[in-house]
Amino acid sequence: MTGSDQTDQLRNKTKQFAIGILKLFGTLPKTPETLAIQTPLVKAATTLAANCRALARAWSEDEFHRNRNLASGDADDCVFWLELLAAAGTDQDQPIQALLEEAADIVALLSICGEPDKPVPPVTAEPVPQPVLEEPPPPPLPTDFHGLRVLSFESRMATEMARLIERNAGLPLVVPAVREIPIPLQDNGAVFRFGVKLILHQVDILILMTGVGTKALFEVLQTRYPLAEVIEALKKTILVTRGPKPLAALKAIGVEANITVPEPNTWQDVIATLDYYRPVQGLKIAIQEYGISNPDMTEDLKKRGAEVFPVPIYRWALPEDTRPLKHAIGEILDGKIDAMLITNAAQIDHVIQLVEEEGKTELFRESCKKLVMASIGPTASDRLKHHDLSVDFEPSHGKMGVLVKELSEQVHALRQAKSLTQPKD
């Protein structure tokens, strides 16, 4: 498919997608949840269509990339708002799921959308003499996966990940390694202690680490306090969001963040952003935790003189059925995987946990040396290094589509370089 074909397809798909979103809200009941989600979702869908229309009109490579990056962000926002709408519960589950699948297709198509068509250079009047080569040059490396087997441990976006790998000519093996477990209310006194402090204006700074955790935190607080009272307390607190998803969850209840942490959104970036904003000496800081506690982040804030209390919302656990994950580990040990994608630091922790239980840790590490290890960003990379595993690739932006697209373009060169460092049998 040519670049023009791709941009035309995107323009048509996103236009129909935006129309589908508009029609959906014409059939949904006007509940507080649907009304809160309607404005940002309609805006994201229509902006996505506009930016994809602009792709076909790009006059330069820079303009094309700028419009594609904007469209990719819009598509990611659409997926997020549709997931919230599905979780809110309506009588339109089937249309919402269909739109979610369409949004996933758009995300995948954007990740492989090429450059704008370039004019054919004019033929010169006289032929240019070609240099005589003693040996023919090696064939160029493929610019996609070209049939390589690519393993991902993605959970919530497993279907979208498989489609992205297939779109880039790879053979996907997507096996969830992480399960999110909400902490039962009766076991989670920290959330209600935080709620009391928030309502009494005893929280100076609230750090929101994830979109899912932010949404769950507000849902728990509403079991004891009216939403209007929670919103009023939040407006008197400095709100820090680690990237766009907790920011979107805040906006869903009509609240704006005071500080948004830039990419790659690591906990170190959170600390650095706070340092730039203001000293935290003597301030009371609450941290919405995700998956596991982060004692390093807590300790860094305490060293700066802050009073810190974590607010756990959910925990990460192994899948209930670990047989698919053990099968994937077996594929690695048998040398049947070419590249591994890590999109969450907990994924590699759980893989290593199972490997250690089988007594195959060293064999696993040796097997991983023969495949390309790709990490979505610094946090995941740190966990790979913690387990003495190499990090062969990080994308320019910590987004799933960018990870798959950029890796597919470079994976063959990375494999070639790794093969030169491997000892001969």
N, C-alpha and C positions, 0 to 999 in steps of 0.2 A: 504494500500500500504506500503511495507517495505521500509527501508532506501535505499536499493540497487535499488529497483524499481524507487524511486524518483530521485536518482542521475542519473540513466540510462535515465529516461525521460528528465531530465534537459539537459543532455549531447546531446541527439538527437535534442531536441527542439532548443537549442541555436546554434547548428551547422547549422541547416536548417535556423534559423533566420539570422545568419551571411551571409550565402549564398544569402538569400533574399535581404539583404542590398546591397551586392556587385552587384547583378543583377539589383537592382533598379537604381543605379547610371549609369549603362550602358545604360539606357533608358532616363535619365533626360537630359534636355538641359544644356549646360555648361555655366550657368550664374554666375555672381560674388557671388550670394547668395548660389547656390548649391555647387560651388567649395569651399566656405568658410566652409560649413557644412560637406562636404564629408569626409575630413580627420578625424575630431574628431568622427564622427558617425561610420565610418568604424572601427576606432581604438577601440571604446567602444564595438561594436558588436563582433569583433574578440577576444578582451580580455575577454569579457563575456563568449564566447564559451570555451576559454582556461581555465578559472577559474572553469567553471562547469565540464569540463573534469577532472580537478585536484581533484574535490570533490570525485569522485569514487576511487581515488588513495590515499586518505588521510590515513596516518598511525596512527594518534592520534586524539583525540577529539579537541585539540587546533588547529591542522593543518586544520581539517575539518571546524571549526568555522571561522578561518582566511580566508580560501578560499570562504566560503559562504558570509562573509561580503564584501569581494572584489567583488564577483559576484553581490551582491545586489547593490553596488555602480555603477557598470558598467550598470546594467539593468536600474537604475534610470537615468543615463546619456543618455542611448539610447532613453528613453521616452522623455527626454527634447529636444534632437537634432531632433527627429522625429516631435515633436510639432513645433519647429522652421521651419523645412522644410515644414510642412503643411501650416504654416502661410506665408511662402515666396511666395506661389502660383506657382504651376507647372501644367502640364497636366497629372500628375500621382496621382491624389487625392485618387483614390480607392486603389491602391497598398500601398500607404503611410498609409492610415487608417487601412488596413489589418495588416501591420507591427506594427502599434501602438497597436492594439488589441493583437497581439502575444506577444509584449513586456510586456503588462499588465498581460497576463497569466504567463509569466516567473517571473515577480515580485511576483505575488501571490504564485507561486509554490516554489520560494526560501524562502518565509516567513514561509512555513510549512515543509520545507525539514528537516528531522530528523537527528539523529546522525548516523555515519557510523556503519554498522553491527558489533556486538561484538561476539567473539567466545563463544560457549556454555561451561560453566565450566564443568570439568570432574566430573563424578559420583564417590563419595568416596566408598571405599570398604565396609564400615559399615554405616548403616543408622544413621543419626543424630537425636537423640531424640528431639521431638518437645515439647515445654513447654505447659502445660495444662492451658488454659485460662478460667477464670470463665465466661466471656462473649465474644462473637465473636467480633472482631474489626469492627469498622464502615467501610463501603465500601469506597474505595479510591475516591477522588473527580475527576471528569472528567478533562482531560487536553486540552479540547477545549471548545467552547461555548456550545456545547451539546444542541442546539435548542433554546438558549436564543435569545430574540429580541434585536438587537443592532441598535441604532439610530446614524446616522452620518449626519453632516450638510455640508459635502464636496461639492464643486461646480465643479472646473475644473477637478478633478480626481474622479468624482462621480461613474462612471462605474467601475473603478479599485477598489475603496473602497468597492463597493457591492460585487465584486468577492472575495476580500480578506476575507470579513466576511463570505461568503458562503464557501470558502475553509477551514475555521476554524470552520465549522459546526454551524454557526450562521444564524439567520434569519434577513437579513438586511432591514433597512428602511433608505434610503439615500435621504435627502431632502435639496437642496441648501438653504443656509441662506444668502449668500453674492453674490453680482453682482459687477463686476469691470467696472467702467465707466471712460473711458479716458477723461481728461479735454480738452475741445475744444481749438484749438490753439489760437483763438481770445481772449480766456479768461485766457490764461496761459502765461502772460508776464514773470513770474519767469523763465521759461525754456529759453527764448530768452535772458534775462538778464544774466543768467548763461552762455549761449553760447558766448556772447560777452566777459565776464570775462575769460572764458576758452581760447578762441582764442588769447586774449591779454596777456595770461600767468599771469592772476591775481587770479588764484585759486591754492593754495598750496596743498590742500588735497581734493579728491573727494571720498565720502563714498557711495558705491553702495549697497543698502539694499536688492534688489530682482532681480531675473533674468528677469522677465517680465518687470519690471520697467526700468532696464538697457537697454534692447532691445528697448523699446519704446522711451527712452531718446535719443538714437543714431538716431533713425528714425526721430524724430522731428528735431534734429540738422541738419540732412542732407537736410531738406527742405530749409536751408539757406546757408549751407557751404558744400563744397566737402568733401567726407569721408576722403580723404587723409589729408586734413587740420585738421579735427577733430582728427584723429589718431595722427598726429604730435603734437598737443596740449596735448593730453592725455599722451603721452610719457614724457612730461615735468611736469607732475603732479603726486603726490603720490596717487596711486589708492588703495583704501581699499575695499575689497569685503566681505560681510556678508555671508560666506558659499560658497558652490560649484556652485550654479546656476548663480549668477551674475558673478562669475569667468568664467563660460562657455560662457556667453553672451559676455564677453570681448574677450575671445579667438576667438570667431566667427568672429570678425573683425580684428584679428591678433595682439591683445594687451595683455600683461601680467600684472597681478596685482602685486603691490609691497608688499601688506599685505593682507593675508586672515585670517579672524576671525574664530577661532575654535568653535566647538560645545559647548553649544547648540545655539550659534549664536544670543544671546539676544543683545539688545542695550547696556546693561551693559558690555557684553563681548567686544563689539566694543570699548567702552571707555577704558576698561582695557587693550586691545591690543594696543591702541594708547599710553596709559601711558607707557607701556613697551617699545614701539618703540622709542618715542621721546617726549619731551615737545611740547605742541601746543601753547604756549604763543606767541601771535602776528601773528599767522598763519590764513590764510583765508581758511575756510572749507565749502565745499558744501555738502549737504546731499540729495541724491535721495530718496524722501519719498515714502511710499507705503500705500495706503488706507487712513490712517489718519495721522495727524501731531503728532510728538512725542516731546512735549515741555520739558519733563524731560531730554531727551538726549541733546536737544539744550542748555538747561540751564546748564547742567554739563560741556559742552564744553566751554560755555561762562565764567563759573567760573574759568576755567583753562586759561583764557586770550585769547581765540580764537575768531575770527570774523566769525560768522556762518550765512549761508543763506540756507534755505530749497529750494528744487526743486521738487514741486509736479508734478506727472505724471498722476496718476489716483486716483479715489476716490472709496470707497466701499459704496454700497447702498443695500437696500433690493431688493430681486427679484421683477420683474415687477408683477408677479402673486404670492401673498403671501398665497393663499389658501392651497397649500401643506404644507407650514411651519406651518400654524395655525392648520392644521390637526395633524401634528406631536406633537405640543404642547398639543393638546387635548389627544393624546395617552399617553403622560407623566402624565397628570392630572388624567387620568383614570387608572393609574397603569399598563399599557400594555407594558411598556418599561423596560428592565432589565439593560441595560448599554447605556451610552451616550458618544460619542467620540467628542472632541473638537480639531480641527486641525488648527484653526485660531482664534485669539482673537476676531476678529470682529463678528464671528458667535454668540457667547454668548451675545454680545451687542445687536445684532438685535433680538435675541430670547427674551431677557428681554424687549426690546422696544415694541414688540407685546404683551407680557404678561402684561406690565403696561397699554397699551391701553385698554386691556380687563378688567383691575382692578383685576387681579388674581395673583399678585406678590407673596403674602404670601403663597397662595395655591400651586403655582409652586415650591417655595423653599421647602415646606414640602414634596411635591411629589418627588423632587430630592433627598431627604434624603434616600429614599427607593430604589434608583437604584445606580449603580456604575458609578461614574463620572470620565472619563479618559481624560487626557490632553496630547497633543503631546509634550509639553515642558514648560519651565518657563514663557514665555510670555503669552501663553494661560492660564496657571495656575493663573497668577496674575489677569487676567480679571475675572476668575471664583471667586476668593477670593474677588475681588472688589464688586461683586454682592452678597456676603454672601453665596456662594455656595462652597461645599466641593470639594477637589481634592483627589480622592481615589487612583489614579494611574497615574504615568508618566513612559514612556518606558526608556530603557537604552540608546537609541539613538532617536533623534527627526525625525524619518522617519515613513511614513505611514504603511509600511509593518511590521516594528518592533513593532509599537504601537498595531496593531491588533493581531499579533502573541503572543506577551508577555501578553497582556490582556487576550486573550483566555485561556492561561495557568493558570492565577491567578484569573480570575473573580469569580469562585465559592467560593474560600476561602475568597475573599473580600466581597461577598454577605453574606456569613455565618457570618463573623465578624460584618458586619453592622447590621444584623438582631438581634444580641445580644445587640446592643446599642439602638434599637428602643423601645419606650414605648409600652407596650401591650395594645390592644384595650379593 
